[in-house]
Amino acid sequence: MSYDTALPSITDLKVRAKRRMPSFAFDYVDGGIDDEAGKIRNRADWHDVLLTPRYLRDASDADLQTTLFGKTYAMPFGVPPVGLGNMMWPGAELALAKAAQAANIPYILSTLSTTDLDEIAKAAKDVCWFQMYVPNDVEVMKDLLSRVTAAGYHTLVVTLDIPVGAKRNRELKNGLKLPFSMTPDIIWQAATHPVWALNTLKAGRPDFVNVLRYKTTPDQGLADFITSFAMKGVTKERIEMIRQLWSGPLMLKGVQYEQDMKTAQEIGVDGVIISNHGGRQLDAAPSSMQSLKALNHYSEQGMTITVDSGIRTGLDVVRSKALGAQMAFSGRSFFWGMGAMGTAGANQVIEIYRDEIRRTLQQLGCESFAQLDDSWLAE
């Protein structure tokens, strides 16, 4: 095994990350909204997807490759967009970008990342995708798109599922707010987690470096700016405009509703990430598994379908393919890995998933990820 077997699962990484990360950082990535029922449901529903193994066949190896938008990736698992990545672990975003490039898996940079988009594009030049929170101001949107194009990003992912900022109780209790400031409670949490604190001192306070240039006035407060920056509900007309401006593959993230899928098709969107934002926006939303099951027939009509939310194992990635997804993402997995092991956690997570996906395919008697379809589902 090409990873540290003392931490052989994502659950083990989570346990260690909780000890090493300040509560405000750990809870930011781990927490959901309200009672966190949606987050729990995301995880539980993947366990309900059963697969029937096929024996009396060669299981000496399995091909993990998958192809999206004409590019073949080494495995069907990628790094999704997560804002404030360097707050959770200093240097996390660049470390994950480099690891994704080395492993040939997608890396999606968030608009609200804390590392310059040009730096990430250089580190992940073959696998970089960009996630966009659509700016209210059309000229700002055009400028951001031109910067992303010039940097060399291959795929644009437009997030739909944050029409309004979420009230997350863990974040409120921890005093996490914008701008990120060292309140007495935050200072205490940092002091009791010295590895995180020392690395943060070296790296500097995280900031939204890719969007600060769009402040309306130099003295505009950060919280006010972030609240006003993005559209309160992305419209069909705005996606049509983005489709005209962006010549590469275009994906929508957060799709769960059938009519949204139909509209995406009409506009000429190339793919979707079926997601409920990890249970962080609406506690009553269907799980990502439920939505994938309901919408997977659009893959037969040429829509590239991927999924996130609740994915924790290579088995879950295989389950998602049997339900129609070409790739799966898990932000929590990667940031628990970073919290548990620092920059080494990026490769640890990748190799855990690689090993588990391969072993699951071999156990099923499936020669390749591409072969998986709904015929492998247990009736």
C-alpha positions in Angstrom: 0.0 0.0 0.0 1.4 3.4 -1.0 0.0 5.3 2.1 0.5 5.3 5.8 -1.4 2.3 7.1 -1.5 3.8 10.6 -4.3 6.0 9.2 -5.9 3.7 6.7 -9.3 5.3 6.2 -10.9 8.8 5.9 -12.5 8.2 9.3 -9.1 7.7 10.9 -7.9 11.0 9.2 -10.9 12.8 10.6 -10.3 11.6 14.2 -6.6 12.8 14.0 -7.5 16.1 12.3 -10.0 17.0 15.1 -7.1 16.8 17.5 -4.7 18.9 15.4 -7.0 21.6 14.1 -8.5 24.4 16.1 -12.2 23.9 16.6 -13.2 26.8 14.4 -11.2 25.3 11.5 -12.4 21.7 12.0 -16.0 22.7 12.5 -15.9 24.9 9.4 -15.2 21.9 7.2 -17.0 19.2 9.2 -20.2 21.1 10.1 -23.6 21.3 8.3 -26.5 23.5 8.8 -29.2 23.5 11.5 -29.4 20.1 13.1 -27.1 18.6 10.4 -29.7 16.1 9.4 -28.9 16.6 5.8 -25.2 16.0 6.3 -26.0 12.8 8.2 -28.5 11.7 5.5 -25.9 12.2 2.8 -23.6 9.7 4.4 -26.3 7.2 5.4 -27.9 7.0 2.0 -24.7 5.8 0.3 -24.8 2.7 2.6 -28.2 1.8 1.0 -26.6 1.3 -2.4 -25.8 -2.4 -2.7 -23.7 -4.0 -5.4 -23.7 -7.7 -6.5 -20.3 -9.2 -7.1 -19.6 -11.5 -10.1 -17.1 -14.3 -9.6 -15.7 -17.0 -11.9 -13.6 -14.3 -13.7 -10.1 -12.8 -13.6 -9.8 -10.1 -10.9 -6.0 -9.6 -11.1 -6.4 -5.9 -11.9 -8.8 -3.1 -12.6 -8.6 0.0 -14.8 -9.5 3.1 -12.8 -9.4 5.6 -15.6 -12.3 7.8 -16.6 -12.7 10.4 -19.4 -14.5 13.7 -19.0 -14.7 16.3 -21.8 -12.1 14.5 -23.9 -9.5 14.2 -21.1 -8.6 10.9 -19.4 -8.0 11.1 -15.7 -6.1 8.4 -13.8 -9.0 7.8 -11.4 -12.6 8.8 -11.0 -12.1 11.0 -7.9 -11.2 14.6 -7.6 -10.6 17.6 -5.4 -13.8 19.8 -5.2 -13.9 23.6 -4.5 -13.6 24.6 -0.8 -13.5 28.2 0.2 -11.0 29.4 2.9 -8.9 26.3 2.3 -5.7 27.8 3.8 -7.6 28.7 7.0 -8.3 25.0 7.6 -4.7 24.1 7.1 -1.9 26.5 6.0 -0.8 25.9 2.4 -3.6 23.4 1.8 -4.8 24.7 -1.5 -1.4 24.7 -3.2 -0.5 21.3 -1.7 -3.7 19.8 -3.0 -3.2 21.3 -6.5 0.3 19.8 -6.7 -0.9 16.4 -5.5 -3.8 16.5 -8.0 -1.4 17.3 -10.9 0.9 14.5 -9.9 -2.0 12.0 -9.6 -3.8 13.3 -12.8 -7.1 14.0 -11.1 -9.2 17.2 -11.3 -8.5 20.0 -8.9 -11.3 22.6 -8.7 -10.3 26.0 -7.3 -13.0 28.0 -5.4 -13.7 31.7 -6.2 -13.3 32.2 -2.4 -10.0 30.4 -2.3 -7.0 32.0 -0.4 -4.4 31.3 -3.1 -3.9 33.2 -6.3 -5.6 31.6 -9.2 -2.5 32.0 -11.4 -0.4 30.2 -8.9 -2.8 27.3 -8.7 -3.1 27.1 -12.5 0.7 26.7 -12.8 0.8 24.0 -10.1 -2.1 22.0 -11.6 -1.7 23.0 -15.3 -3.1 19.8 -16.7 -6.0 19.3 -14.3 -7.2 22.7 -13.1 -10.8 23.6 -13.1 -12.3 26.8 -11.7 -15.5 27.2 -9.6 -17.3 30.5 -9.9 -19.7 32.2 -7.6 -21.4 34.4 -10.2 -20.7 38.1 -9.5 -23.7 40.5 -9.4 -21.8 42.9 -11.6 -21.6 41.7 -15.2 -18.4 43.5 -15.9 -16.8 41.9 -12.8 -17.9 38.5 -14.1 -16.4 39.2 -17.5 -13.1 40.2 -15.9 -13.0 37.2 -13.7 -13.7 34.9 -16.6 -11.0 36.5 -18.7 -8.5 36.0 -15.9 -9.5 32.3 -15.6 -9.2 31.8 -19.3 -5.8 33.5 -19.4 -4.5 31.4 -16.6 -5.4 28.2 -18.5 -8.2 26.6 -16.5 -9.8 23.8 -18.5 -13.4 23.6 -17.1 -15.7 26.2 -15.5 -17.9 25.1 -12.6 -20.7 27.5 -11.7 -22.2 27.0 -8.3 -26.0 27.4 -8.0 -26.8 26.3 -4.5 -25.8 29.3 -2.4 -28.5 31.9 -3.2 -28.1 33.2 0.4 -25.4 32.8 3.0 -26.0 30.0 5.5 -26.6 30.2 9.2 -24.3 27.5 10.5 -24.5 27.1 14.2 -21.1 25.7 14.8 -19.5 28.6 13.0 -21.5 31.1 15.1 -20.6 29.4 18.3 -16.9 29.4 17.3 -17.0 33.1 16.5 -15.9 32.5 12.9 -16.6 35.7 10.9 -15.3 37.9 8.2 -12.8 39.4 8.2 -11.0 36.5 9.8 -9.7 38.0 13.0 -7.8 36.8 16.1 -10.5 37.2 18.8 -9.6 36.0 22.3 -11.4 32.7 21.7 -9.7 32.2 18.3 -6.3 33.0 19.9 -6.9 30.4 22.6 -7.9 27.8 20.1 -4.8 28.5 18.0 -2.5 28.5 21.1 -3.8 25.0 22.0 -3.1 23.7 18.5 0.6 24.8 18.1 1.3 23.0 14.8 -1.5 24.8 13.0 -0.6 28.1 14.7 3.1 28.0 13.8 2.3 27.1 10.2 -0.3 29.9 10.0 2.2 32.4 11.3 4.6 31.4 8.5 2.0 31.5 5.8 0.2 34.6 7.0 -3.5 35.3 7.6 -5.7 33.8 4.8 -7.6 36.2 2.6 -9.8 36.1 -0.5 -7.0 37.1 -2.8 -8.8 36.4 -6.1 -11.8 38.8 -5.5 -10.5 41.6 -3.3 -9.8 43.7 -6.4 -13.5 43.9 -6.9 -14.3 45.9 -3.8 -16.4 48.9 -4.6 -14.4 51.1 -2.2 -11.1 50.5 -0.6 -12.6 50.7 2.9 -15.6 48.4 2.2 -15.8 45.8 4.9 -15.0 42.3 3.9 -18.2 40.8 5.2 -20.2 43.4 3.4 -18.2 42.8 0.2 -18.6 39.0 0.2 -22.3 39.4 0.9 -22.8 41.8 -2.0 -20.3 40.1 -4.4 -22.4 37.2 -5.7 -25.9 37.0 -7.2 -28.7 36.1 -4.9 -29.9 33.3 -7.1 -28.2 32.6 -10.5 -30.6 33.0 -13.3 -31.0 31.2 -16.6 -30.2 34.4 -18.4 -26.9 34.7 -16.6 -25.9 31.1 -17.4 -26.7 31.8 -21.0 -24.4 34.7 -20.9 -21.6 32.6 -19.3 -22.1 30.0 -22.0 -21.5 32.6 -24.7 -18.4 33.9 -22.9 -16.8 30.6 -21.9 -15.7 28.3 -24.8 -14.5 25.4 -22.7 -16.5 22.7 -20.8 -19.2 24.3 -18.6 -20.6 22.6 -15.5 -23.3 23.5 -13.0 -22.8 22.6 -9.3 -25.6 22.0 -6.9 -28.3 20.6 -9.4 -31.0 18.5 -7.7 -34.2 19.5 -9.5 -35.3 17.9 -12.8 -36.3 21.2 -14.4 -32.8 22.6 -13.6 -31.4 19.7 -15.5 -33.7 20.3 -18.5 -32.8 24.0 -18.5 -29.1 23.2 -18.3 -29.5 21.0 -21.4 -31.3 23.8 -23.3 -28.6 26.3 -22.5 -25.8 23.9 -23.7 -24.2 23.1 -20.4 -21.9 20.2 -20.7 -22.2 18.6 -17.2 -23.3 18.9 -13.6 -22.1 18.2 -10.1 -25.1 16.8 -8.3 -24.7 18.1 -4.8 -26.5 19.6 -1.8 -23.3 21.4 -0.7 -22.4 18.8 1.8 -25.6 19.4 3.8 -24.4 23.0 4.5 -27.2 25.0 2.9 -30.6 23.3 3.4 -31.1 20.6 6.0 -34.2 19.3 4.2 -32.6 18.9 0.8 -32.5 15.4 -0.7 -29.2 13.5 -0.3 -26.8 13.6 -3.3 -27.4 9.9 -3.7 -31.2 10.4 -4.0 -30.7 13.2 -6.5 -28.2 11.1 -8.5 -30.7 8.2 -8.7 -33.5 10.6 -9.8 -31.4 12.4 -12.5 -29.0 9.8 -13.8 -31.0 9.2 -17.0 -29.7 12.6 -18.4 -26.3 10.9 -18.9 -28.0 9.0 -21.8 -28.8 12.3 -23.3 -25.2 13.5 -23.4 -24.9 15.2 -20.0 -21.7 14.5 -18.0 -22.8 13.7 -14.5 -20.6 13.8 -11.4 -21.4 13.9 -7.7 -20.3 15.1 -4.3 -21.7 15.2 -0.7 -21.3 12.2 1.6 -18.6 10.4 -0.4 -16.1 8.9 2.2 -14.7 5.7 0.6 -13.6 4.3 -2.7 -16.7 2.0 -2.4 -18.9 5.1 -2.5 -17.2 6.2 -5.7 -17.9 2.8 -7.3 -21.5 3.0 -6.0 -21.9 6.4 -7.6 -20.8 5.1 -11.0 -23.3 2.3 -10.8 -25.9 5.1 -10.3 -24.6 7.0 -13.3 -21.8 9.4 -12.1 -18.5 9.6 -14.1 -16.6 11.0 -11.2 -17.0 11.8 -7.5 -15.6 14.5 -5.2 -15.1 14.8 -1.4 -13.9 18.1 0.1 -14.1 16.9 3.7 -11.9 13.9 2.9 -9.1 16.1 1.6 -9.2 18.7 4.4 -9.3 16.0 7.1 -6.3 14.6 5.4 -4.5 17.9 5.5 -5.5 18.5 9.2 -4.3 15.0 10.1 -1.0 15.0 8.3 -0.3 18.4 6.9 0.8 18.6 3.2 1.4 14.8 3.2 -2.3 14.3 3.8 -3.1 15.2 0.1 -1.4 12.1 -1.2 -2.7 10.0 1.7 -6.3 10.7 0.7 -5.6 10.2 -3.0 -3.9 6.8 -2.4 -6.6 5.6 0.1 -9.3 6.2 -2.5 -7.2 4.7 -5.3 -6.6 1.6 -3.3 -10.3 1.3 -2.2 -11.7 1.9 -5.7 -9.3 -0.7 -7.2 -10.1 -3.3 -4.5 -13.8 -2.7 -4.8 -13.7 -3.2 -8.6 -11.7 -6.4 -8.2 -14.0 -7.7 -5.5 -17.0 -7.1 -7.8 -15.2 -8.9 -10.7 -15.3 -5.7 -12.8 -12.4 -5.1 -15.1 -12.7 -1.3 -15.3 -14.5 1.6 -13.8 -15.9 2.4 -17.3 -17.8 -1.0 -17.3 -19.8 -0.2 -14.3 -23.5 0.5 -14.8 -26.8 -0.1 -13.1 -26.6 -3.8 -13.9 -24.2 -4.1 -10.9 -26.8 -2.8 -8.5 -28.4 -5.4 -6.2 -32.1 -5.7 -6.9 
